[in-house]
Amino acid sequence: MLWKKYLIDLTCPSLKENQTIDTLIIGGGIAGLSTLYFLNKSNVFLVEAKTVGSGVTLGTTGKITYLQQDILYKLLTKNGNLAINYLKSQKDAIKLIKEIVKRENIACDLEQSNSLLLTNKVNDLEKIDKIYQFLKSQKVRVKYTEYQKLYGIMVNDTYTFNPIKFINYLKIKLQDKIYENTKIVNIKKVKKDYVCETDKGFTIKAKKVIITCQYPFFLKPLWLPASSTIEKSSIVVVKEKTNPHLNYITYSKPILSYRTYEDGDNIYGIYLSCSHNPTFKENDKSNQNKVIKAFNLTEKDIVYSWTNMDIMMGDNLPLIGKVDNNLYIATGFNTWGMTNGVLSGKIIYEEINNNKVMYDNIFNPGRIKKYQKFYKSFTTNLIAFIKGIKPNKKWYDSVIINNNVGIVKVKEKSYYVKTICPHLKCPLVFNEVDKTWDCPCHSSRFTYDGKWLKGPSKENITLKK
Ligand SMILES: Cc1cc2nc3c(=O)[nH]c(=O)nc-3n(C[C@H](O)[C@H](O)[C@H](O)COP(=O)(O)OP(=O)(O)OC[C@H]3O[C@@H](n4cnc5c(N)ncnc54)[C@H](O)[C@@H]3O)c2cc1C
């Protein structure tokens, strides 16, 4: 992963005793760190299961934009006010990121970058035109554009940055309030407090808890497996000779997304495609090749490549705010967590301190009960569970799966894992690009030798042999 080399060499201590505190933030990605930044008071702490910035944020493309593929169109077709409020929220988020970077003087390569929304399909042009008319009505400076035989619209008050340099700054500033390598495995309400149990056996008792761990490890009250889907994408990075100082995304699938990142003499082109709801027939290697082909990169040296998964909400809006008395959540960013992650910190800060609930009408997690549906991932999961569908293994060469046991051979050594996800029993798929075991239903990920990496699973899948 491109951003991995920027992770700072600083480890915060893990929790070594029971604690009683005022506020606990669970998860050290962009949402958790931003929340800690805004709430920075003496009795507020953050726990991170692994190390800060090692989650989904590490695999982002780091665009800071409101031209977010088809979201504005989808909201417009439902209700014009939804689109107006969402646009306002994203513009506020961009302003917020700029203010934080300026105030704290954060060297995170924040760069103005024109955002383009493009297509080569006639049907999409009509929809993009609706977004154009809408943006005009909201006094956004938008114009029609053409780029590399794709057509669409362009705005210029948008940005790109290095998300890990941004997070590093917050980590250094707030390090006294962070516990790393401390995973929360259970949250219990005891009278008015929350008792959070960690994987090391210690507990943190807190008056308020804010969950920013991306895919939560509990089912109730949000029932995310039934109300959201997963989107997985493949990213390929090559070195470029020139920097066009723009970013683009295509309107409909197959998504083509692009941005550059300049670091000293190196200009990196970050290419993303193959965005899809994963299945048990995942073939990440072949998806990586599709990205290379789609962008005509066959002659170029691939310097980095990876896959990443985010949560997609059925109504295209994130979940930010209160889920219970003194229990808050920020997740479901629909692959737009740079703006929404930072904004969630501000929203939760305001709600806790001033009782002012920003964007409650669009982001309130309570709305989930109203639109709860059984999405494709849930059905896929259920069918797999009942019928015992096995992952497609034709394309593996160093991996064997037999009776739900996976054997990965690395340099003559064999590693044994259980290929059923401990979370909700989905069969796991081996990801040849990242060398991980991935759950296509709910995005849990494990190292090739079975250690938990990401997602809602509370356990490892390692088998002793
Ligand atoms: C391919 C791809 C490209 C993207 N590109 C963009 C983009 O260009 N612009 C944009 O705005 N957004 C983008 N996104 C979306 C964005 O990257 C994510 O929405 C965002 O990074 C999520 O941040 P987070 O803080 O919620 O989650 P994370 O970064 O995953 O942070 C959550 C943290 O919680 C920790 N954790 C998990 N469980 C526990 C537990 N039980 N106890 C303690 N800690 C725990 C994890 O280890 C992790 O560090 C993209 C997403 C994808 C998949």
The ligand as an SDF file (V2000), in Angstrom:
LIG
                    3D

 53 58  0  0  0  0  0  0  0  0999 V2000
  -11.0100    1.5510   -2.1710 C   0  0  0  0  0  0  0  0  0  0  0  0
  -11.4450    2.7030   -1.3250 C   0  0  0  0  0  0  0  0  0  0  0  0
  -11.0930    4.0110   -1.6950 C   0  0  0  0  0  0  0  0  0  0  0  0
  -11.5200    5.0900   -0.9310 C   0  0  0  0  0  0  0  0  0  0  0  0
  -11.1890    6.3550   -1.3140 N   0  0  0  0  0  0  0  0  0  0  0  0
  -11.7130    7.4140   -0.6530 C   0  0  0  0  0  0  0  0  0  0  0  0
  -11.4690    8.7530   -1.0710 C   0  0  0  0  0  0  0  0  0  0  0  0
  -10.7760    9.0050   -2.0770 O   0  0  0  0  0  0  0  0  0  0  0  0
  -12.0330    9.7660   -0.3770 N   0  0  0  0  0  0  0  0  0  0  0  0
  -12.8280    9.5370    0.7160 C   0  0  0  0  0  0  0  0  0  0  0  0
  -13.3750   10.4780    1.2710 O   0  0  0  0  0  0  0  0  0  0  0  0
  -13.0260    8.2730    1.1780 N   0  0  0  0  0  0  0  0  0  0  0  0
  -12.4940    7.2240    0.5240 C   0  0  0  0  0  0  0  0  0  0  0  0
  -12.7220    5.9490    0.9690 N   0  0  0  0  0  0  0  0  0  0  0  0
  -13.4610    5.7350    2.2200 C   0  0  0  0  0  0  0  0  0  0  0  0
  -12.5670    5.9060    3.4390 C   0  0  0  0  0  0  0  0  0  0  0  0
  -11.2900    5.3640    3.1960 O   0  0  0  0  0  0  0  0  0  0  0  0
  -13.1850    5.2070    4.6440 C   0  0  0  0  0  0  0  0  0  0  0  0
  -14.5550    5.5100    4.7200 O   0  0  0  0  0  0  0  0  0  0  0  0
  -12.5210    5.6880    5.9260 C   0  0  0  0  0  0  0  0  0  0  0  0
  -11.1270    5.5170    5.8180 O   0  0  0  0  0  0  0  0  0  0  0  0
  -13.0520    4.9280    7.1220 C   0  0  0  0  0  0  0  0  0  0  0  0
  -12.4290    5.4820    8.2470 O   0  0  0  0  0  0  0  0  0  0  0  0
  -12.7680    4.9470    9.6950 P   0  0  0  0  0  0  0  0  0  0  0  0
  -12.0080    5.7740   10.6630 O   0  0  0  0  0  0  0  0  0  0  0  0
  -14.2330    4.8450    9.8530 O   0  0  0  0  0  0  0  0  0  0  0  0
  -12.2800    3.4270    9.6670 O   0  0  0  0  0  0  0  0  0  0  0  0
  -10.8240    2.7960    9.8430 P   0  0  0  0  0  0  0  0  0  0  0  0
   -9.7810    3.5840    9.1690 O   0  0  0  0  0  0  0  0  0  0  0  0
  -10.9520    1.3680    9.4760 O   0  0  0  0  0  0  0  0  0  0  0  0
  -10.5670    2.9270   11.3900 O   0  0  0  0  0  0  0  0  0  0  0  0
  -11.2130    2.0920   12.3120 C   0  0  0  0  0  0  0  0  0  0  0  0
  -10.1690    1.6270   13.3130 C   0  0  0  0  0  0  0  0  0  0  0  0
  -10.8390    0.9130   14.3400 O   0  0  0  0  0  0  0  0  0  0  0  0
  -10.0170   -0.1530   14.7460 C   0  0  0  0  0  0  0  0  0  0  0  0
  -10.8830   -1.1670   15.3550 N   0  0  0  0  0  0  0  0  0  0  0  0
  -11.7230   -2.0270   14.7340 C   0  0  0  0  0  0  0  0  0  0  0  0
  -12.3560   -2.8040   15.6340 N   0  0  0  0  0  0  0  0  0  0  0  0
  -11.9160   -2.4120   16.8490 C   0  0  0  0  0  0  0  0  0  0  0  0
  -12.1920   -2.8460   18.1800 C   0  0  0  0  0  0  0  0  0  0  0  0
  -13.0560   -3.8360   18.4050 N   0  0  0  0  0  0  0  0  0  0  0  0
  -11.5490   -2.2430   19.2100 N   0  0  0  0  0  0  0  0  0  0  0  0
  -10.6590   -1.2240   18.9780 C   0  0  0  0  0  0  0  0  0  0  0  0
  -10.3550   -0.7880   17.7300 N   0  0  0  0  0  0  0  0  0  0  0  0
  -10.9810   -1.3680   16.6880 C   0  0  0  0  0  0  0  0  0  0  0  0
   -9.3660   -0.6350   13.4630 C   0  0  0  0  0  0  0  0  0  0  0  0
   -8.1670   -1.3450   13.7260 O   0  0  0  0  0  0  0  0  0  0  0  0
   -9.1530    0.6630   12.7070 C   0  0  0  0  0  0  0  0  0  0  0  0
   -7.8580    1.1830   12.8810 O   0  0  0  0  0  0  0  0  0  0  0  0
  -12.3000    4.8570    0.2240 C   0  0  0  0  0  0  0  0  0  0  0  0
  -12.6330    3.5560    0.6060 C   0  0  0  0  0  0  0  0  0  0  0  0
  -12.2270    2.4910   -0.1560 C   0  0  0  0  0  0  0  0  0  0  0  0
  -12.6250    1.1060    0.2530 C   0  0  0  0  0  0  0  0  0  0  0  0
  1  2  1  0
  2  3  1  0
  2 52  2  0
  3  4  2  0
  4  5  1  0
  4 50  1  0
  5  6  2  0
  6  7  1  0
  6 13  1  0
  7  8  2  0
  7  9  1  0
  9 10  1  0
 10 11  2  0
 10 12  1  0
 12 13  2  0
 13 14  1  0
 14 15  1  0
 14 50  1  0
 15 16  1  0
 16 17  1  0
 16 18  1  0
 18 19  1  0
 18 20  1  0
 20 21  1  0
 20 22  1  0
 22 23  1  0
 23 24  1  0
 24 25  2  0
 24 26  1  0
 24 27  1  0
 27 28  1  0
 28 29  2  0
 28 30  1  0
 28 31  1  0
 31 32  1  0
 32 33  1  0
 33 34  1  0
 33 48  1  0
 34 35  1  0
 35 36  1  0
 35 46  1  0
 36 37  1  0
 36 45  1  0
 37 38  2  0
 38 39  1  0
 39 40  1  0
 39 45  2  0
 40 41  1  0
 40 42  2  0
 42 43  1  0
 43 44  2  0
 44 45  1  0
 46 47  1  0
 46 48  1  0
 48 49  1  0
 50 51  2  0
 51 52  1  0
 52 53  1  0
M  END
$$$$
